[in-house]
Amino acid sequence: MTRSALKTVVIAGLAGAFLTGCASINPFAKPDPRWADFKTWTKVTEGTEPTGDPSKLLGVVHKGENGYRDVYVNDIAKEALLGPAPNDFPVGSVIVKHQFDDKAAWEAGKGDVTVSIKSADDGTRNADNWIWAAGMNGKAGASQFCSGCHTAALSLYNSDYVFTTADFLKKHSAQ
Ligand code: HEC
C-alpha cells in the first residue's frame, strides 16, 4: 500500500470511530421507537411494593436491592409475561425496567430505563435472540453483561431471559 493510500485508510478509520463515538453520546439522539412510548404500556408491577431483590442476584446492578422499579411490557410480550411458566416470548417482545435510586425518586418518577428486546427466535432459549439497551436514548445491541445474568431466569423462573413474570410477581408479593 502506498503511503497516501495508507493515510486515507487511517483517516477514514478515525472518522468512522469518531462518528460512531458521537452517535452513542449524541445529546440530540431520540429514544428508540421500540420503547419511546413505554409509559403507555401495561405496568406489570402496578399494585406491588416494587423494591428489594427477590432473586438475590442484583448486587449493585439495577440500583441494587434498595432501588425501586416499575416494569412495563408491550402488547406483544404481555400474554407470555402474565401467563404461567414456562414463559416464552415472541419476537418483538419489549420489556422496560424503569429504575429509581430510592422511594423518593420513584414517587417523583425520576429514574432511568433498561430495556430487553426479543429480536430473533432460533427456536431455543438462547441469548442470541435478545438485545439490550441502557438509557432512554441508549442503543440496543447484544450484551454479555446483561444476558449473562438474565440467563438465571431460565432456571429460577422457567422463563426466557425475563425475571419479572407472573410467578415472579406472585412470589415477590408473598414475601
Ligand atoms: C447481576 C444480574 C443482572 C444484570 C447484570 C442485569 N440484570 Fe436486568 N434484571 C436482573 C434481575 C434480578 C431482575 C428482576 C428484579 C428486578 O427488576 O430488580 C432484572 C430485571 C430487568 C428488566 C425487567 C424485566 C425482567 O427481566 O425482569 C429489564 C428490562 C432488565 N433487567 C434489563 C437489563 C439490561 C438492559 C441489562 C444490561 C444493561 C441488565 N438487565 C443487566 C438482573 C440483572
Boltz pocket constraint, residues with backbone or C-beta under 6 A from the ligand:
constraints:
  - pocket:
      binder: B
      contacts: [[A, 52], [A, 53], [A, 55], [A, 57], [A, 58], [A, 59], [A, 61], [A, 62], [A, 69], [A, 71], [A, 95], [A, 96], [A, 97], [A, 114], [A, 115], [A, 116], [A, 132], [A, 133], [A, 134], [A, 143], [A, 145], [A, 146], [A, 147], [A, 149], [A, 150], [A, 161], [A, 162], [A, 163], [A, 164], [A, 165]]
      max_distance: 6.0
